[in-house]
């Protein structure tokens, strides 16, 4: 039986693994490509966001899923570019360049939706309601911290994820360039 608990700094390797294993075959088979992806979408949150992020832990207390959230888009832009982009650049220059631009969309929507999230669960734990439980736990935590809104980006072809977010009250703000930007007001 898996349980939801707060993210700990010691979960970094496990959440990086979950990130790689849920991102597609090339990220699983090619260590450098998988490592770059993990550094882009999980490492920052494991380092900076333990108070707003949660993991799904297996019977051995190892993270097998996560919902990681940065509640402050300005802090994310500053720290991600200062620390993480440099580390990604060292692995691959093009990926480092791409990483530098990652915070850019958040600046447009950050005033109304200052938080953003990433969620992934290993396949063997999917379809059991854990995703909704983790999201509810994280959203309740953000409301207690008076965060006014949250956003996310999903691939436009990830219809299951888009329906999942819509069931949780997220609305589509933008659909284009291969991605869907969704957001939820937390002050309702």
Buried (B, 14 or more C-beta within 10 A) or exposed (E): EBEBBEBBEEBBEBBBBBBBBBBEEEBBEEEEBBBBBBBBBBBBBBEBBBEBBBBBBBEEEBBBBBBBBBBBBBEBBEBBBEBBBEBBBEBBEEBBEBBBEBBEBBEBBBEEBBBBBBBBBBEEBBEEEBBEBBBEBBBEBBBEEEBBBBBBBBEEEEEEBBEBBEEBBBEEBBEEEEBBBBBBEBEE
